[in-house]
Amino acid sequence: MADDPDGTEPTKRFQWIVNSAPVLGATGLELDPVHVKRGDQVSLEVVAFDGELESAPYRTEPVSVVNTPPLVSHVTVEADAEHNSRVLAKVDAVDPDRDEIHYNYRWWRNDKQVKEGEESILDTTGFGRKDVVVVEVIARDQDAAAAPVRSAPSALGNSPPLIVSNPAALTNREQYEYVVQAKDVDGDTVSYVLETGPPGMTIDRATGQVSWKVIPGVAGTHRVKIMAEDGQGGIAWQEFELSIPSTAQSQASLPPQG
């Protein structure tokens, strides 16, 4: 503690010293862990000043740094480019001691925790575009954990519709009927478009009713592609084939759908 004989409360200047060298800019009451690593020798130099005179520097005895926990500088929630129905936690972290870093993730949906564990992925199936997601990350090395760091709230945005029906088999050589059904977790109105189909096939934009009056001379395989749109830029599709052999019953086969 510094005392001034004149009764004036002195001000104090601090300078952190690491391995006998002053740390540039480290002049506060606390030393940022980014400046040290395991094994470093740390001391604090203090100078008191009463407005006219300053004291001789006083330096504490060096203290050895046993371990520095990981430092997390930034956490964000990002969309998964390969899967529309999940988001990823992106973490910017370093360990001054170069220890291996392990992460624990806590996920919130609209202020309610929905998941915790070591997985950096959150499945958002069933979430709506107004839902807000936050992730909190705790980084730790072999000895210590860093303070939790949260991401900024992230609105999911629009979710595309999902086609939940399967194409009907073509059992009638004269008429084909199939009602496409789609769900939208955001509650958007879904409309249907026939992108590809055999001559004469139609679809009702509002109901998804597919109709095709099979005309003579169309034996063979016909590709059908149906789009479901939510009016917000979200699109799902379903693709299948209708085979009309000259004999035997026609069948509908199922390639992948989106």
N, C-alpha and C positions, 0 to 999 in steps of 0.2 A: 504494500500500500504506500502511495506517495503522499508526503505531507509538505506543505509550504509554510515556512516560518512566518510569512506575512499574513497567513490566514486565507490566502487565495486558493480556491479549489483548482488544482492543476489539471490540465488536459493531458491525455496520454496518446502517444503514437505507438502503434504496434507494427512489428515486422516478423513474419514467420521465417524460420531458418530450417532448411532441409539439407542434411549432410554438409553442414557448415556453410551453405550458400544461401543468400537471401532469395526468396521466391518472389518474382516480379508480380506486383499487384496484390500480394497476400498481406494486407494491412488491417484486417478486421479482427474481431474477437474470436472468430472460428476460422479454421483452415479447411478449404475445400478438399475433400478426399482425392480429387483428381490429381492433386500435386504429389501424392505419396504412394508408395507401394510397400509390400512386406519387407522388413529389414531396414527401412530408412530411419535415420536419426533426426528427430524433430525437436526444435526448441523455439522459444518465443523471446523476442527482444523488445523491451519496453523503454520508451523515453518519455519523461514527464516534462511539461512546459507550462509556466505560470503566466505567460504573456510577455515576459522579459527575458527570462533565462530558462534554459532547458537542462535537465539532469544528464549525468553520464548514462549511457545505455546500460540496461540491466538485462542479462540473458539468463533464462532458466536452464536447468540441467537438461541435456538431451534425453528424449524418450524414444525408445525403439518401437516402431510400428509392427505390431504382431500380424494383423490382417486388415486389409481394406475390402469391404464388401463391394459387389458390382455397382456400377453407376449407370442408372437408366436415365437417358436424356429425353426420350420421346417415345410415345406409344400412340398408335393410330389403328382405326378399324378400316379395313379395305375390302372391297368386293373381290370375290374369287373369280378370276377371268375364265376359269374352266367350268365352274359350276355356279349357276344363277342362284341356287338355294343355299348358299353358305357364305360366310364372311371370315376374314382372316385377321388376326392380331399381328401387327408389325411392330417390332421392338428394336430401338436403337440403344444398345448397351455395351459397356466395356468393363473389364475387370483390371484394375491397375496392377494386380499381382499376376495377371495372365492365367488366373485359375479358370477352369471350366465353369460356365454359367448354366444354371438350371432355372427354369421359369415355372411359375404357377399362375394360372389365368382364372379370373373370376369374371363371369359374363352377366350383364344385366339387360333385361328387356323391359323398357318402360319403368325403370327404377325397381324392378323385381329381379333378384338373382335367379338365374335359370341354369347355371352350369359352373362347376369349378373343377380344375384339374390341370394336367400338364399339356393338354391338347390346345393348340393355338387356333383351332377352327371351331366355328359355331354354325350348326345346321339351322337355317332360318326357314325351313319348310313350315308353312302355315302362318308365317309372319305377314303383316300388312305393310303397305308403303308408308303409313304414318307411324309405325313402330320405331322407337329410338333404341339403339344398342350402344352400350358402354362396356369396355373391358378394363379391368384392373390387373396389373402385372406386378408380381413380386419376384425379383431376381435374387438368386442366392449362389454363393460358392460353397466350398466344402465346410466353411466355418461360420459364415454369417449371412444374413439376409439384408437386402436393401429395403428402404422404405417403399411402400406400395406407390405405384404411379398409375393414374387413370388416364384413359383417352378422353378426348372431347366427345360429346354425344354425337352419334352418327345416325341420321335418318336413312332407312333402308331404300326408300324410293319405291318405284313401281315393281310389282311382281307379275310375271307373265301368267296367263291362264294355263290350266292343265287339262288336257283332254283325258277323260276318264272312261270313255266307252270304247268298245272293241268293234271293228267292222263286222257286219252281219255276213253270213255265208250267202252265196247266190244259189238259192234253191229253186227259184222260179225262172225258167228259161225265157220268160216273156217280160218280167218286171223285177227290178231290184230296188229295195227300200232299206234305208239305214238312217237312224237318227243319231247324229253326233252330239255328244254331251261333254261340256267343259265346265270346270269350276274356276273361279277367280277369288283368291283370298282377300283381295282389296275390295271386293264387292262391285267391281266394274261390270258393266253390261258387255257380254261377249257376243260378237258377231262372227259369222262363218262365211268363208269364201272357198269356192272350188277352184283351186289353182290348176290342177291337171285332171282330166277325166276323158272317158270315151265320148264320142259324138252323141248328143242328146241328153247327157247326164246333167242334172241341175241340183242346186242346194238352196234351201230357204235361209236367207241371211240371218234371220232372227231366231228360228227354231232349230237350225242345223239338220233339217229333214233333207236327206239325199234321195233323189228319185231318178230312175233310169229305165226307160222303156226300151228293152232290148230289141233291136231291129235285126232282120235277117242279114246273114252274111258278115257277122262280126265275130266269128269264131277266132280264138286266139287269146292272148294275155293282154289285159288293159291296166295301165298304171293309173292310180287315183291318188291325188294329193289334196288334202283339205287343210286350210289354215283357220285358226281361231284367234281373233284379235280383240284386245280389251279397250281400244281407243286411246290408250296412254302410251303406245309404243311397244306394248308387250304382245308377243306372238308365240303361239304353239302350233305345231303341225303334226299331221298324221298321214302316213303314206302306206298304201297297201296295193295289192294286185287282185284283179278279178279275172279268173281264167274261164273261158268258154270253149270247151272242146266240142268237136262236132258230135261226140257221143259222151255218155257218162254225165254225172251231175257236176255242175260248176261249183267251185269252191273259192273262198276268199283266203288268201295267205297273208301273213303279217310280217312285213319287215319292221325295222326299228321305227319308233316314233319319238317326237320331241315335244 
